[in-house]
Amino acid sequence: MKNYIRESILVLVIIASFATVMSFDVISQDPCYHDFADKRTIFDIPNFFDVTTNVFFAIFGFIGLYFCLRKKQNDAPWSWIIFFFGVAIVCFGSGYYHWNPNNDTLVWDRLPMTIGFMGLFIAILSEYVNTKIERLLLVPAILLGLFSVIYWHYVDDLRFYLWIQLIPLLTIPVAMIVFKGKYTHQKYLIIALMFYLLAKVTETYDKEIFSFNFKLLSGHSLKHILASFGPLIIYLMLKKRKVRNIEPNP
């Protein structure tokens, strides 16, 4: 497969996914979203477990950030730094939101997540497609992610923000299929993706999981733990991987 065909497939996926999501009716924020299962106050911390389980984002995010600052990656050094920085500050944004869940505090939960999503998105494009992508698109991509949250907050339309979440999840498997990976241990990306998808499942069944395990841990608290393991897996990938001896993309 010629390189321009591979690139066209990836561009088509990005454009088609955006067009599909934006073709839906306006998606407003459901007020019930803030009604989480576990509302226990412990040590004067409201919603204790939903707040404190965010610490895993800080732990794994700062581990990855330290690694990438100490050993910059060859193809997308700043994208990986931005990714782990975004993961780390999710701890503070999400913790602040869960202390007092409402639409205004939710902004600070979603802003750092878009930084992480866009860092990962550009890192994947740079490593699989062209290293110049980081220099050209990293800053615009971050600004686009931040804008998606601002757009939701003032227009009450989640479509753009949902696409920002979706696009890294789509580009990872597509890039792995149509491009020849330069590095070993690329399967770790799929493992990280599976952790994130599993986290979305536990988020959806927040109350059911809380009841099922005798109210020890809610689905949303479990979501934080599972979602944080995705960046941990990616850190392990970066730490272990080596350049493969393969022919370059034609």
C-alpha positions as CSV (number, residue, x, y, z in Angstrom):
1,M,0.0,0.0,0.0
2,K,1.5,3.4,-1.0
3,N,2.1,5.9,1.7
4,Y,-0.4,8.4,0.2
5,I,-3.1,5.8,0.4
6,R,-2.3,5.1,4.0
7,E,-2.4,8.8,4.8
8,S,-5.7,9.2,2.9
9,I,-7.3,6.5,4.9
10,L,-6.3,8.1,8.1
11,V,-7.5,11.6,7.0
12,L,-10.8,10.0,5.8
13,V,-11.3,8.4,9.3
14,I,-10.7,11.8,11.0
15,I,-13.0,13.7,8.7
16,A,-15.7,11.1,8.6
17,S,-15.8,10.7,12.4
18,F,-16.1,14.5,12.8
19,A,-18.8,14.7,10.2
20,T,-20.7,11.8,11.8
21,V,-20.6,13.1,15.3
22,M,-21.5,16.7,14.3
23,S,-24.4,15.3,12.2
24,F,-26.2,14.2,15.4
25,D,-28.7,16.4,17.1
26,V,-27.3,18.8,19.8
27,I,-26.2,16.7,22.8
28,S,-26.8,18.7,26.0
29,Q,-25.3,17.9,29.4
30,D,-27.6,15.6,31.3
31,P,-28.1,17.1,34.8
32,C,-28.3,13.6,36.2
33,Y,-24.7,13.1,35.2
34,H,-23.6,14.7,38.5
35,D,-25.7,12.3,40.5
36,F,-23.0,9.8,41.4
37,A,-23.6,6.6,43.4
38,D,-21.0,7.1,46.2
39,K,-21.7,10.3,48.2
40,R,-19.9,9.3,51.4
41,T,-18.0,12.0,53.3
42,I,-14.9,10.7,55.0
43,F,-12.3,12.9,56.8
44,D,-14.4,15.9,55.9
45,I,-13.9,15.2,52.2
46,P,-17.2,15.0,50.3
47,N,-17.6,12.2,47.7
48,F,-14.4,10.8,49.2
49,F,-13.6,7.9,46.9
50,D,-14.6,9.8,43.7
51,V,-12.2,12.6,44.8
52,T,-9.3,10.5,46.1
53,T,-9.1,7.8,43.4
54,N,-7.9,10.6,41.1
55,V,-4.5,10.4,42.8
56,F,-3.6,7.6,40.4
57,F,-3.7,10.0,37.5
58,A,-1.1,12.2,39.3
59,I,1.1,9.2,40.2
60,F,1.2,7.7,36.7
61,G,1.1,11.0,34.9
62,F,4.1,12.4,36.8
63,I,6.0,9.1,36.4
64,G,5.5,9.3,32.6
65,L,6.2,13.1,32.6
66,Y,9.5,12.6,34.5
67,F,10.5,9.8,32.1
68,C,9.8,11.9,29.0
69,L,11.6,14.9,30.4
70,R,14.6,12.9,31.3
71,K,14.6,10.8,28.1
72,K,12.9,12.7,25.3
73,Q,11.3,10.6,22.7
74,N,12.8,10.8,19.2
75,D,9.7,11.4,17.0
76,A,7.2,13.2,19.2
77,P,9.0,14.4,22.3
78,W,6.7,17.3,23.2
79,S,3.5,15.4,22.4
80,W,4.4,12.7,24.9
81,I,5.3,15.3,27.5
82,I,2.0,17.1,26.9
83,F,0.1,13.8,27.1
84,F,1.6,12.9,30.5
85,F,1.2,16.5,31.8
86,G,-2.5,16.4,30.9
87,V,-2.9,13.0,32.7
88,A,-1.2,14.4,35.8
89,I,-3.3,17.5,36.1
90,V,-6.5,15.5,35.6
91,C,-6.0,14.5,39.2
92,F,-6.5,18.1,40.3
93,G,-9.3,19.0,37.8
94,S,-11.3,15.9,38.4
95,G,-10.7,16.0,42.2
96,Y,-12.0,19.6,42.2
97,Y,-15.1,18.6,40.2
98,H,-16.0,15.6,42.4
99,W,-15.7,17.7,45.5
100,N,-18.7,19.6,44.3
101,P,-20.1,18.1,41.1
102,N,-21.8,20.7,38.8
103,N,-21.4,22.0,35.3
104,D,-19.1,24.8,36.4
105,T,-16.6,22.5,38.2
106,L,-16.9,20.0,35.4
107,V,-15.1,22.4,33.1
108,W,-12.0,21.9,35.1
109,D,-12.3,18.2,34.9
110,R,-12.6,18.2,31.1
111,L,-10.0,20.8,30.2
112,P,-6.9,18.7,31.4
113,M,-8.4,15.6,29.7
114,T,-8.5,17.3,26.3
115,I,-4.8,18.2,26.8
116,G,-4.0,14.6,27.3
117,F,-6.2,13.4,24.5
118,M,-4.6,15.9,22.0
119,G,-1.1,15.1,23.2
120,L,-1.7,11.4,22.5
121,F,-3.4,12.1,19.2
122,I,-0.5,14.1,17.9
123,A,2.1,11.7,19.3
124,I,0.5,8.8,17.4
125,L,0.2,10.8,14.1
126,S,3.8,12.0,14.4
127,E,5.2,8.5,15.1
128,Y,3.2,6.6,12.5
129,V,2.8,9.2,9.7
130,N,5.3,12.0,9.8
131,T,7.4,13.5,12.5
132,K,6.7,17.0,11.2
133,I,3.1,16.7,12.4
134,E,4.1,17.6,15.9
135,R,5.7,20.8,15.0
136,L,2.8,21.8,12.8
137,L,-0.2,20.6,14.7
138,L,0.5,20.1,18.4
139,V,-0.4,23.6,19.5
140,P,-3.4,23.9,17.2
141,A,-4.6,20.5,18.4
142,I,-4.3,21.5,22.1
143,L,-6.2,24.8,21.5
144,L,-8.9,22.8,19.6
145,G,-9.3,20.5,22.5
146,L,-9.6,23.3,25.0
147,F,-12.1,25.1,22.7
148,S,-14.3,22.0,22.7
149,V,-14.8,22.3,26.4
150,I,-15.4,26.0,26.2
151,Y,-17.9,25.4,23.4
152,W,-19.7,22.8,25.4
153,H,-19.8,25.1,28.5
154,Y,-21.3,28.1,26.8
155,V,-23.4,26.4,24.0
156,D,-24.4,23.3,26.0
157,D,-23.5,21.0,23.1
158,L,-21.2,18.0,23.8
159,R,-20.7,16.8,20.3
160,F,-17.4,18.5,19.6
161,Y,-16.0,17.5,23.0
162,L,-17.1,13.8,22.4
163,W,-15.2,13.9,19.1
164,I,-12.1,15.1,20.8
165,Q,-12.3,12.0,23.1
166,L,-13.1,9.7,20.2
167,I,-10.4,10.7,17.8
168,P,-7.4,9.2,19.6
169,L,-9.3,6.0,20.1
170,L,-10.0,5.7,16.4
171,T,-6.5,6.8,15.1
172,I,-4.6,4.3,17.3
173,P,-6.0,1.1,15.8
174,V,-6.2,2.6,12.3
175,A,-2.6,3.9,12.3
176,M,-1.4,0.5,13.6
177,I,-3.3,-1.3,10.8
178,V,-2.3,0.8,7.8
179,F,1.2,2.0,8.8
180,K,4.3,0.0,9.7
181,G,5.1,0.7,13.3
182,K,8.6,2.0,13.8
183,Y,8.9,0.7,17.4
184,T,8.5,-2.6,19.3
185,H,5.8,-3.1,22.0
186,Q,3.1,-1.3,20.0
187,K,0.6,-3.8,21.4
188,Y,0.8,-1.8,24.6
189,L,-1.3,0.9,22.9
190,I,-4.1,-1.6,22.4
191,I,-3.9,-2.7,26.0
192,A,-4.1,1.0,27.1
193,L,-7.1,1.5,24.9
194,M,-8.8,-1.5,26.4
195,F,-8.3,-0.1,29.9
196,Y,-9.9,3.2,28.8
197,L,-12.9,1.4,27.2
198,L,-13.4,-0.7,30.3
199,A,-13.3,2.5,32.4
200,K,-16.1,3.9,30.3
201,V,-18.2,0.8,31.0
202,T,-17.7,1.1,34.7
203,E,-18.6,4.8,34.5
204,T,-21.8,3.9,32.7
205,Y,-22.8,1.3,35.4
206,D,-21.7,3.5,38.3
207,K,-24.7,2.7,40.6
208,E,-25.0,-1.0,39.6
209,I,-21.4,-1.7,40.4
210,F,-21.7,0.2,43.7
211,S,-24.7,-2.0,44.7
212,F,-23.0,-5.2,43.4
213,N,-19.9,-4.9,45.6
214,F,-21.8,-4.0,48.8
215,K,-21.1,-0.3,48.4
216,L,-17.3,-0.7,48.8
217,L,-16.4,1.1,45.5
218,S,-18.6,2.8,42.9
219,G,-18.3,2.3,39.2
220,H,-17.1,5.9,38.8
221,S,-14.4,5.5,41.3
222,L,-13.3,2.3,39.6
223,K,-13.4,4.2,36.3
224,H,-10.7,6.6,37.7
225,I,-8.4,3.7,38.6
226,L,-8.9,1.8,35.3
227,A,-8.5,4.9,33.2
228,S,-5.3,5.9,35.0
229,F,-3.8,2.5,34.1
230,G,-3.9,3.4,30.4
231,P,-1.2,6.1,30.8
232,L,0.8,3.6,33.0
233,I,0.7,1.1,30.1
234,I,1.8,3.7,27.7
235,Y,4.7,4.7,30.0
236,L,5.8,1.1,30.1
237,M,5.6,1.0,26.3
238,L,7.9,4.0,25.9
239,K,10.3,2.6,28.5
240,K,10.6,-0.8,26.9
241,R,10.3,-0.2,23.2
242,K,13.2,-0.2,20.7
243,V,13.4,0.8,17.0
244,R,12.5,-2.1,14.8
245,N,14.6,-3.1,11.8
246,I,11.9,-2.7,9.1
247,E,11.7,-1.1,5.7
248,P,10.3,2.4,5.8
249,N,6.8,3.1,4.4
250,P,7.0,3.4,0.6
